[in-house]
């Protein structure tokens, strides 16, 4: 019996605002001790002693979790050590990239847009996709039985202006309801709450539901909430970018072989995840336990894993749309995202693997 597709859908991908901090999608701690070692006797990639890789301890960063746990990155880097740091939030990872503390990172679209815009397009490039899907509106079934019942209720999002916050504000607008984006007050009360405390707020009755990424959505379901809407159902082909791979422009220019090695490992990891979904889920959870000190229980990780799809395609057109949603919500001035993508190294890897190339929706470097 063929294995089911590894993951299905991803975390929301909207644009973030240059003036607002972006919400944490992650559950990891920063700078977890790295225990991996370079391959003994192997040549160094691009002559580097190490490549510093950042990611969140979050299921939507499944490529990074599994690729690290199964050694895909270290294998491709050979005698160059894969040196890892985990982060709790996008802004801290962007700061690490800007300061040179990391070279490459897995990150949500909102902080990537935010970071690129604030640096006037001079600090980073998106070089690959990683995940799509994994965002849901989950609600208290005693208080909310249909989408129209959301009006007048208290719904949490991770942070003002973050990817899910913008998605929810856009959805509210499409219902014909009014909410002040900054205060969150109006026909719906939008409660900005860190993903880590949202389950406690739900348990106490302080919120009636939440528009959140995985695994927070499944944690709420484990508390008795019901899924009212899967954000993937709002997108063409049910696909929208949740996680991208970014690199500092200086590192990309100076060490193209190292970037290519990491991208080759990313493509190999995604293929392995899709071919071995149950083993991949176990590997991701094992990595989460090492990074955060806590594995996810089966009633959380099983549904969460099914709603996320790993992908090499950055789904650039959805990034563009999500940026438009943030502008429409009044949270972002129209950004110039030209040059945010450089997919040349990824397409080189994909071509060598016999895979179709991916596009940048006109937002690539010229």
N, C-alpha and C positions, 0 to 999 in steps of 0.2 A: 504494500500500500504506500503510495507516494507520501512523502512528508508534507505536511501543510506548509504554506508559505511562512517563513520565519516570523515576520513581523508585519503588521498591517497599519499603516497610518502614522502620523506623527504629531508631535507637539506643535503648537501653533507657531506661526512664523511672522508675526507682524513687525512693522517697523517700530523703532524705538525713538524716543525723542532725544535730541542733543542736550536738552537741559535737565533731563530727569535720569536718576539712577535706574538701572534695570533690575528687575526682580531676579532673585535666585531661582534657577530651575533645579539647583543641585542640592545634594544632601551630603556631599563630601567635605572633608576638612582640607585646609590649605596645606600644600607642601607635605603630603604624606611621605614617609621615608621610602626611598626607592631601593628595592632589593635585587633588581635585575642586573645582569652583568653582560658586557660585550662578549661576542663569540670569540673564544680563545683561538688565536692564530689566524683569524680572518682579517682581511684588509679593512682599513678604515674608509668609510664612505666620505668622499670629498675631503679626506684628510682630517676629519673632525674627531675629537675625542668623544663628544656626545651631541645628541640632538635633544633639546628640551621640549617636551610635549605636555600640554595642559588639557584638562577635561574636567567635567563635573561628575560627581558620584551620583549619576542619574540614568535611568533606563533609556532616555532618549539619546544618551551618549553611548549606546550599545556597542557601536563600532570600536570606540576607544576602550571600553571595559573589556570586551571579548578579545580584541586584538592584543591588548596588554597581557591578559590572563593566559592566552594560548601562545604567546610569544611571537606573533606574526610580525610586529614592528621590529623586535630585536633581530629576528632572522634576516629581514631585508637590510637592516643597517649593519649587520656583520660585526666588524671590529669597532664600530662606533656605538657607544652605549646609548640606549633609549632611556632618557632621564625624565621621570614623570613628576608632575605636580597636579593636585586636584584642587578645585575651587568651588566656592559656595555660590558665586554670582558672577554675571557677565562683566560688570565694571572692574572687578579685581583681576579678572583674566586679561582684559584689555590693557589695564595698567601694567601687568606683568609683560605683555607683549611689547608695549611701548617702551618699557625700561630695559628690555633685552633679557629679562629673567626666563622667558620661554621663547621658543622660535615658532612653534606651530601649535594650534589649539582647536579643540572641538568646542563650538559655541552656538548659541541660538542666533537667529537672524536679527532680532532687535538690538542686542549689544553690538553685533557686527556693524549694523547700519549706524548706530549711535557713535561707535568708535571711529568709523570711517569719516562720518560727517564732521565730528569735532576736530579731527586732525586734517581737515580740508583734503581728504583723499590721499594722504601721504604716508600712512602708517601700515595699512594691511591690505591684503587681497583675500577674497574667498576663492579657494582653489578646488573645492569639491563639496558635494552634498554629503549627507550622512544619514539623516532620518526624516521621515514624514509621518504625520499623524500623532496619535496619543494625547489628544486634548478633548475633554468632555465637560458638558454641563450636567452636574449631578445635584440632585435636590432631595429634600425631605418629602417623601411621598404622602405624608399626612397633610402637608400644607400646600404642595404643588402637584397637581395631577396632570396638567397640560401646559403647553408653552405659554398660553395666554395668562395662566396663573402666576407667571413670574412677575408680572406687574404688581408693584406695591410690596415686593418681598426684598429681603436682604441677601445679596449674593456676593460671595467673596471672589476676588481675583488676586494674583500674587503680589502685584505692586502697581502703583499708578504709572501708566505708560508702558508697562511691559507687554510682551507679545500677547498674552492671554487677555490682558486688560483692554488692549486696543481691539482685539477680536470681539470681546463681549460688548464694548461700547458701539462697535459697528453693527452688531446684531440687534442691539436695543434700538438703534436708529432705524434699522430696516423694519422694525415692528411698528414704527410711527410714534414711539415713545420718546420722551425728552429726559436727558440726564446731563447735569453740569459735569463735564469731564474732570475738572480739577477737584471738586468737592465730592463727587460721586453721588450727589443728592438729586432726586427728581422722581420720575415715575417708577424707577427701581433704585434701591439703595445699594450702591456698589461699595463693598467693604474691602479695602486693600489689606491683605493679610499674608504674612509669610507662609509658604507651603507647609513648613514644619508645624505651625500652630493651628492651621485651618481645621484639622480633624478635631482638635480640642474645642474650637469655637462651634463646630457643628454639634458635638456631643452636648455642649452646654446650652444649645438653643440660641446662641448669639447670632448665628446665620441660618438661613433657610436652604442654602445650597452654595455651589461654587463652580466657576468656569476655570478649570485647572488642568495642568498636565499630569501625565503619569509619572510616578505611581500614586500621586496624591488623590486622583480621582478614584482609584481602586481602594485606597485606604478609607475614603469616605463611604464607599459602597459596603466595605466590611463593617462600617458603623451603622449600616441600615439605610443609607441613601440609595437612590435609584438613578440610573443614567437616563436623562431626559433628552439629551442631544449629543451626538458625536460630531465634533467640528468638521471632521473629514466629509461628512454628508453635505456640507455647504460649499465644497470645492469641486471644480471639474475633475473627473476621474478619481475623486476622493483623495487627491494628493495635494499636500502643501508642505513647504519646508519647515522643519522644526529645528534641525541641527545642521550646521555647516562646518567645514574645515577652513580655518584661516591661517595665514602665515604672514610674518613681517616682510615688508617689501624688500628690506635690505638682505634678509636671510634668503629670500627667493632669488635675488639677483646674484648673491655671492656663492650660494650652495645649491644649485639646481639639482645635482645628483642626489643630495640628501632629501630634498623635497620629493623628488620622483620616487625614492625608496619608500618614504612614508606613505605616499599615495598608492604605490603598488601593494603595500601591506594592507592599506585600507580597503582596496578593491578585493584583495584575497580574503580579508576578514568578512566583508559583506557577503561574498559568495559562500563562505563556509557557514555563516549564520543561516543563510537561506536554505542550505543543503542539510543542516543539522540543527533545526530549531530548538529541540529539547536540550541537546548538549550545550547549545549556545546560551540558552536561558540559564542553565546551571552555572556556566562559566561566568556570565554577567553577575549572577547573584553571589558567586564566590568572590569575585573582585569587589563587589559592593561591601561584602562583609569585611574584607581586608582594609578597604579604604575608609569605611565609616564605623566599623565595629559591630555592624548589625546587618544580617541578611533579611530579605523581605520574606514574609510568610507566603505560603502557596496561594491563599485566598486573595493576596494582593498582586503577587508577581504574575500569576497565570493570566488573569484578564488584562493586566497592563501590557504584558509582552505581546499579546495577540493584537493589540490596537496600534502597535508601532511597526513601521516598515523601514528597514534599512535601504538606503539608496545611494548610488554614486552620483546621481543626477542632482544638482543643487536646486532644481525646480525654480529657476530664476524668475520666471514670469509670476510666480506666486509671491516672491519677495517684492516685486514691483507693485503688485496689487495691495499687499499688506502695508507698504509704505503709503499708498494712496488712502487706505483706511485711517492711518494715523493722522494724515493731513486733514482728512474730512472731519475727524473727531476734534480737531483743533489742538492736537498735542505735538504736531510736528510741522515746521515750515517745509515747503516742498524742497526735498533734498536733491542735489545732483549726485546720482549714484553711478554715473559713467566711470568705468574703470574699477569698480568694486570687485569684479571678477577677473581672474586670469585662469582659464581652464585649459591652457595649452599643455601644461605638464600632465594633467589628468587625461586629456584626450590622447596623448602619446601613449600612456599606460593602457588605456582602454583599447586603442587600436592594436597594440602588441598582443593583447589578450583576446583579440577577435571580437570585441564588444563594440556596440555602436557609440559614436561620440555624443557628447551632450552640449547643449547650447547655453548662452549667457543672456538671452532676451535683449540683446543690444546694449548690455551694461558691462561689456568686457573692455580690457585695455586696448588702445588703438596704437 
